[in-house]
Amino acid sequence: MSTWRKSSYSADQQDCVEVGRGVGIRDSKAPTTHLPLSDKAWSAFLAEVKTSR
C-alpha cells in the first residue's frame, strides 16, 4: 500500500489531488480510484511544470 500525499499548498482543503509514490495520482474526493503513472511520466510532468512558470 502506498502513502498518499497532497500538496502543502492545499493546507486543510478537502478537494485536492494526491500523489502516491510508485502508484499514481488520485482525487481526494474519490480515493478508491487512481490514475497510474510511471516514474518516467511523473518526472516528465514535474519537469514541464517547473519550466512553465
Beta strands, then each sheet from edge to edge (+ up, - down):
strand 1: 4-6
strand 2: 17-20
strand 3: 24-27
strand 4: 35-36
sheet 1: 1+ 2- 3+ 4-
end
